[in-house]
Amino acid sequence: MATTPTPTVAKSPVPRPRSVVRDPAFLRLWAGTTASGLATWALPFVLGLAVLHRDLGAAGLGLVLAARTAGFLAAVAVGGVLADRHSRRAVVLWSALAAAAAAPLLAAGLGRSLVLMTFAAALAGAGQGACRPAFQALTAETVEPGRRQQANAAMTMAVRGSTLAGPALTALLAAFLDVRTLLLGIGVLWLIAALAPGKGGVVAEVTEEEPGSKPSGRQGAEPGAQEGVVAEAAAEDSAESAARRSPRAGAGFRTEFLDGIREARRHPWFLAGLAALVAVIALGYSATSVALPLISRDRYGTEWVLAAAMTAYTVGALAGALVIARWRPRSQGWAALAGLGAYGVAPLSLTLPVHPAVVVAAYAVAGIGIELFNVPWFTATQREVAPDKLARVSSLDFLVSYGLAPVGLALIAPAIGHFGVTPVLAACAAACFLVPAVAALVPTARHFARTAPAAARTDRLAD
C-alpha cells in the first residue's frame, strides 16, 4: 500500500550573530572603558613631563605615583562590594567622577603644593580602583554570554592601542599645551568614562521582554541543540536578573567582601589562574622591568632595544587580542595558561648574549601570550562567577595581582644586586614557565569552568 511521504521541512539557515562592535550598548561601554584606560595610562606620562619642565621633582613624582597606587588598592575592594550591592552603572559614574575631580586639583597643586597633588593622586587612584570591578561586572550585564569574549578582546585592543599611540599623541599635544592643560584633559577623559556607559541590564531585559526570542549572541549553537541551548541560556539570564534584583541583607563591608572570597574559592581554576598570574607579574614582569633598561644600556649600548622591545610587546598584545576574539580552543583554560607561561621567553631572552632582534621577538611573543590569557580569563570569570558576586571576585583579582606587583619590583632590584642579573632572570623565567604549568594541573583549569565544556558551549560558536 502506497503512502504519501511526509514532506520534509526545509531548515532555515541559522543567522550569524551580529558583531558586538555593532551593538550601541556595548559601544557606549567600550568608549567609557577606553577613556578610563587612556586616562589611567596618561597620568604618569604627563607627570613625567612635569618633571622635565621642573614643575615637579623626582622625589615628588615618586610620592604622587605611590599615592595613586595606594588609592587604587584601598578602593578596588570597596568598589567591588559597592558594585555588587548597588547599581554597577552608578558605581562607574561616581568613581569616574571622583577621578575627574582629581585632575583640576593636580593642576592646581602643580608647582605649588605637593600635599595637594598627593591627595589628588590618591583620589584619582581611588576612582580608578573603584571603577575597575564595576566595569567588569557591567560588561556581563551589557553583553550576551556568546559575545563576551569578543567584547573583552575589543576592550583590551583599545587599551593596547592607547598604550601604543598614546606617547606620540601626548608628546604632540605637549608641543602646544602646557602640563596643567594636559592634566585637565585627563579629567575630560574621566568625564567620558563616567557618562558614556549605559545603564546595563541589556541581557536581562532581552530575556524578560522577549521570552520567545533567541538572542543574537546565542544563535550560533549547533542546529540540533540550538533550542535547548537557548532555553538554558535564557534560564541562566533570568537567574542572573533575579540575583541582581534581589535585595541584599544589610551586611557589613567585611562580611560582603568575605562572601566574595568564598565565591572565588568555589572555583579552583580561578585560584590556580590567579596564583599563576601573580607569579608572572611579581616575578617575570618585575624582573624584565628592572633588567631590560640595564641590559639595553650595558650589553647593547643603546636605548633602541628598550624602546623596540616594549613596542613589540604592545603590538604582540594587540595581535593576541585580535586572535582570541575569534579563536575558541577546545581546552580554553590550558591554552590561556600556556599563553601566560609564554611570558617566560622575555626574561629568558635577556639571560643570553643574543642578537637584539631575538629580544624584540621574545617580547612580541610575550605580548601575544598575555592576551591569550587575559581575554579568556575575564570571559570565564564573567560566565562562571555568581552574578551578584562578580564585582567582588573581580576586585579580588585586581587587588592581588596589582597589589603584589610593587612587592616584586621592590625585591627584584636587591636580588639583582646580590645574585647578578642572569641568575635572577633565569629563576624568574623558570617561575613563569612552571607556575602556569602547575596551575594547569588543577582539574577545573582545563576549561576555566566547573562543568565544561557543556557550561561554556554558548561561547564556543559565537562567531
C-alpha positions in Angstrom: 0.0 0.0 0.0 1.5 3.3 -1.1 1.7 6.1 1.4 2.3 9.7 0.8 5.7 10.5 2.2 5.8 13.1 4.9 7.0 16.3 3.4 10.4 17.4 4.7 10.6 20.9 6.2 13.5 22.8 4.9 15.7 24.0 7.7 16.2 27.7 7.6 19.9 28.6 7.9 21.0 29.8 11.3 21.7 33.5 11.0 25.1 34.7 12.1 25.1 36.7 15.3 25.6 40.4 15.0 29.1 41.5 15.8 29.4 43.1 19.2 31.1 46.2 17.7 27.7 47.0 16.1 25.9 46.9 19.4 25.2 50.5 20.6 25.1 49.5 24.3 28.5 47.8 24.0 30.0 50.7 22.1 29.0 53.1 24.9 30.6 50.8 27.4 33.6 50.4 25.2 34.0 54.2 24.9 33.9 54.6 28.7 36.3 51.8 29.4 38.7 53.1 26.7 38.6 56.6 28.1 39.3 55.3 31.6 42.2 53.2 30.4 43.7 56.1 28.4 43.3 58.4 31.4 45.0 55.8 33.7 47.9 55.5 31.3 48.3 59.2 30.6 48.7 60.4 34.2 52.2 59.0 34.9 53.4 60.2 31.4 52.1 63.7 31.9 53.6 63.9 35.4 56.9 62.8 33.8 56.6 65.8 31.6 56.1 67.9 34.7 59.5 66.6 35.9 61.1 67.5 32.6 59.7 71.0 32.9 60.9 71.3 36.5 57.4 71.8 37.9 57.8 68.6 39.9 60.8 66.9 41.4 61.8 63.2 41.0 61.0 62.6 44.7 57.7 64.3 44.4 56.8 62.2 41.3 57.5 59.1 43.3 55.4 60.2 46.1 52.5 61.2 43.9 52.6 57.9 41.9 52.8 56.0 45.2 49.7 57.8 46.5 47.8 56.9 43.3 48.7 53.2 43.8 47.7 53.3 47.4 44.4 54.9 46.5 43.8 52.2 43.9 44.5 49.4 46.2 42.3 50.9 49.0 39.4 51.5 46.7 39.3 48.4 44.5 37.9 46.1 47.2 35.4 48.8 48.3 34.4 49.2 44.7 33.8 45.5 44.3 31.4 45.4 47.3 29.6 48.6 46.2 29.2 47.3 42.6 27.5 44.1 43.9 25.4 46.0 46.5 24.2 48.8 44.2 23.9 49.6 40.5 27.1 48.9 38.6 26.4 51.9 36.4 26.2 54.2 39.4 29.5 52.9 40.8 31.2 53.6 37.5 29.6 57.1 37.4 30.6 58.2 40.8 34.1 56.6 40.8 34.9 58.1 37.4 33.6 61.5 38.6 35.9 61.3 41.6 38.9 60.6 39.3 37.8 63.5 37.1 37.6 65.8 40.1 41.2 64.9 40.9 42.5 66.4 37.6 41.9 70.1 38.4 43.3 69.5 41.9 46.5 68.1 40.4 46.7 71.1 38.1 46.2 73.5 40.9 48.9 71.8 43.1 51.5 71.5 40.3 54.5 73.6 41.3 52.7 75.0 44.4 51.6 72.2 46.8 52.9 68.7 46.8 50.5 67.9 49.6 47.5 68.8 47.4 49.0 66.8 44.5 49.4 63.8 46.7 45.8 64.0 47.9 44.6 64.4 44.4 46.6 61.5 43.1 45.2 59.3 45.9 41.7 60.4 44.8 42.4 59.6 41.2 43.7 56.2 42.1 40.7 55.5 44.3 38.4 56.4 41.4 40.3 54.2 39.1 40.3 51.3 41.5 36.6 51.6 42.3 35.5 51.5 38.7 37.6 48.6 37.5 35.5 45.8 39.1 32.3 47.7 38.2 33.3 47.8 34.6 33.9 44.1 34.6 30.5 43.4 36.1 28.8 45.9 33.8 30.2 44.1 30.8 28.5 40.9 31.9 25.2 42.9 32.2 25.6 44.6 28.8 26.9 41.8 26.6 25.3 38.4 26.0 27.4 35.4 27.0 28.1 34.3 23.5 29.7 37.6 22.6 31.7 38.4 25.8 35.0 37.0 24.6 34.8 39.2 21.5 33.8 42.2 23.7 36.7 41.6 26.1 39.1 41.4 23.2 37.7 44.6 21.8 38.3 46.4 25.1 41.8 45.1 25.5 42.7 46.1 21.9 41.5 49.6 22.7 43.7 49.8 25.8 46.8 48.3 24.0 46.2 50.7 21.1 46.1 53.6 23.5 49.4 52.4 25.0 51.0 52.2 21.6 49.7 55.6 20.2 49.5 57.5 23.4 53.1 58.6 23.9 53.3 60.1 20.4 49.9 61.8 20.8 50.8 63.2 24.2 54.2 64.4 23.0 52.5 66.1 20.1 49.9 67.8 22.4 52.8 68.8 24.7 54.2 70.9 21.9 51.1 73.1 22.0 49.7 72.7 25.5 51.3 73.1 29.0 51.2 70.4 31.6 48.3 71.9 33.5 46.1 71.8 30.4 47.1 68.2 29.8 46.1 67.3 33.3 42.7 68.9 32.7 42.4 66.8 29.6 42.8 63.7 31.7 39.9 65.0 33.7 37.8 65.2 30.5 38.7 61.6 29.7 37.4 60.6 33.1 34.2 62.5 32.5 33.7 60.5 29.3 34.3 57.3 31.3 31.6 58.5 33.8 29.0 59.5 31.3 29.4 57.2 28.2 28.3 53.8 29.5 24.6 52.9 29.5 22.7 51.6 32.5 23.5 47.9 31.9 21.0 45.1 32.3 20.6 44.7 28.5 21.0 40.9 28.7 18.3 40.6 31.4 15.9 43.0 29.6 16.1 40.9 26.4 15.3 37.8 28.3 12.4 39.3 30.2 10.8 41.4 27.5 11.2 38.9 24.6 10.8 35.4 26.2 10.3 33.8 22.8 13.2 35.4 21.0 16.6 34.0 20.5 19.3 36.5 21.5 21.7 37.0 18.7 24.8 36.1 20.8 23.4 32.5 21.1 22.2 31.8 17.6 25.5 30.2 16.7 24.8 27.0 18.6 24.7 23.7 16.7 21.3 23.3 14.9 20.4 20.1 16.8 20.9 21.6 20.2 20.1 25.2 19.5 16.7 25.3 21.1 17.9 23.6 24.3 20.9 25.9 24.5 18.8 29.0 24.1 16.3 27.8 26.7 19.1 27.0 29.2 20.9 30.3 28.5 17.6 32.2 28.9 17.1 30.5 32.2 20.6 31.4 33.3 19.9 35.0 32.3 16.6 35.0 34.3 18.5 33.7 37.3 21.1 36.4 36.8 18.4 39.1 36.6 16.7 37.8 39.7 20.0 37.8 41.6 20.7 41.4 40.6 17.2 42.4 41.6 17.1 40.6 44.9 17.5 42.9 48.0 20.8 42.4 49.8 20.9 42.0 53.5 22.4 44.8 55.5 25.7 43.0 55.9 28.8 45.0 56.6 31.7 45.5 54.2 33.9 42.9 55.8 31.1 40.2 55.5 30.3 41.0 51.9 34.0 41.0 50.9 34.5 37.7 52.6 31.5 36.4 50.7 33.3 37.3 47.5 36.4 35.4 48.7 34.2 32.4 49.4 32.7 32.6 45.9 36.3 32.7 44.5 37.2 29.6 46.5 34.3 27.8 44.8 36.2 28.0 41.6 39.6 26.1 41.8 40.5 27.2 38.3 40.2 30.9 39.4 42.5 30.4 42.4 45.0 28.5 40.3 45.0 31.1 37.5 45.3 33.9 39.9 48.4 32.3 41.5 49.9 31.9 38.1 49.1 35.5 37.2 50.7 36.7 40.4 53.9 34.7 39.7 54.2 36.1 36.2 53.6 39.7 37.3 55.5 39.8 40.5 58.5 37.8 39.2 58.6 37.8 35.4 57.2 41.3 34.7 59.0 42.9 37.6 62.3 41.3 36.6 62.1 42.4 33.0 61.0 45.9 34.0 64.2 46.3 36.1 66.6 44.4 33.9 65.6 45.4 30.4 66.8 49.1 30.7 70.1 47.9 32.3 70.8 45.3 29.6 69.7 47.6 26.8 72.3 50.1 28.1 75.2 47.8 29.2 75.0 44.9 26.7 73.8 46.6 23.6 74.9 50.2 24.3 71.7 51.8 23.0 68.2 52.7 24.2 66.8 51.4 21.0 66.5 47.8 22.3 64.4 49.1 25.3 62.0 51.1 23.1 61.7 48.3 20.4 61.1 45.6 23.0 58.3 47.5 24.7 56.7 48.4 21.4 56.9 44.8 20.2 55.2 43.7 23.5 52.3 46.1 22.8 52.0 45.1 19.2 52.1 41.4 20.2 49.3 42.1 22.7 47.2 43.7 20.0 47.7 40.7 17.8 46.9 38.3 20.6 43.7 40.1 21.4 42.7 40.0 17.7 43.3 36.2 17.5 41.5 35.4 20.7 38.5 37.5 19.7 37.6 34.7 17.2 39.5 31.6 18.4 37.8 29.1 20.7 40.2 26.4 21.7 38.8 23.1 22.9 40.8 23.4 26.2 40.4 27.1 26.7 42.0 27.2 30.2 45.1 25.2 29.2 45.5 27.4 26.1 45.2 30.5 28.3 47.7 29.3 30.9 50.1 28.3 28.1 49.8 31.9 26.8 50.5 33.2 30.3 53.6 31.0 30.6 54.9 32.3 27.3 55.9 35.5 29.1 58.9 33.5 30.3 60.6 33.9 27.0 61.1 37.6 27.7 63.3 37.2 30.8 64.9 34.1 29.2 65.9 36.2 26.1 67.7 38.6 28.5 69.9 35.9 30.1 71.9 35.2 26.9 74.0 37.4 24.7 71.7 37.1 21.7 71.0 39.5 18.8 68.7 42.4 19.7 66.2 41.1 17.2 65.8 37.9 19.4 64.9 40.1 22.4 62.4 42.0 20.4 60.8 38.9 19.0 60.6 37.4 22.6 58.7 40.4 23.8 56.3 40.1 20.9 55.6 36.5 21.8 55.1 37.5 25.5 52.6 40.2 24.4 50.7 37.7 22.3 50.6 35.2 25.2 49.4 37.7 27.8 46.3 38.5 25.9 45.7 34.8 25.0 45.3 34.6 28.8 43.6 37.9 29.7 40.6 37.7 27.4 39.5 34.1 28.2 40.3 34.8 31.9 37.9 37.8 32.0 35.3 36.0 29.9 35.4 32.9 32.2 35.1 35.0 35.3 32.0 36.8 33.9 30.5 33.4 32.9 31.3 31.2 35.9 31.1 33.5 38.9 27.7 34.1 40.6 26.3 37.3 39.0 25.7 39.0 42.4 29.3 38.4 43.5 31.0 39.1 40.2 32.4 42.6 41.1 33.8 41.3 44.4 35.6 38.4 42.7 36.9 40.8 40.0 38.1 43.2 42.7 40.0 40.3 44.4 41.7 39.6 41.0 42.8 43.3 40.7 43.7 43.6 44.4 46.0 40.6 44.4 47.7 41.0 41.0 48.2 44.7 41.3 48.9 44.7 45.0 51.8 42.2 44.8 53.4 43.8 41.7 55.1 46.6 43.8 56.4 43.9 46.1 58.0 42.1 43.2 59.6 45.4 42.0 60.9 46.1 45.5 62.6 42.7 45.8 63.9 42.2 42.3 66.4 45.1 42.3 68.2 44.0 45.6 68.2 40.4 44.3 69.9 41.5 41.1 72.4 43.5 43.1 73.2 40.4 45.3 73.0 37.5 42.8 73.5 39.2 39.5 71.2 39.8 36.6 71.5 36.5 34.8 70.6 34.1 37.8 67.7 36.3 38.8 66.3 36.4 35.2 66.8 32.7 34.8 64.9 32.0 38.1 62.1 34.3 37.1 61.8 32.8 33.6 61.6 29.3 35.2 58.8 30.5 37.5 56.9 31.9 34.5 57.1 28.6 32.8 56.5 26.3 35.8 53.8 28.0 37.8 51.2 28.2 35.0 52.1 24.6 34.2 51.3 23.6 37.8 48.1 25.6 37.7 47.0 23.7 34.6 47.0 20.5 36.7 44.1 21.8 38.8 41.1 19.7 37.4 38.8 22.6 36.5 41.7 24.6 35.0 41.4 22.8 31.6 38.3 24.7 30.6 38.2 27.6 33.2 34.8 26.1 34.2 33.4 23.8 36.8 31.3 21.8 34.3 33.0 22.5 31.0 32.8 22.1 28.1 29.0 22.0 28.4 28.8 25.1 30.5 30.8 27.0 28.0 29.0 25.9 24.8 27.2 29.2 24.3 30.7 30.8 23.9 32.2 28.4 21.5 30.5 29.3 18.3 29.6 32.9 18.9 31.5 34.0 15.8 
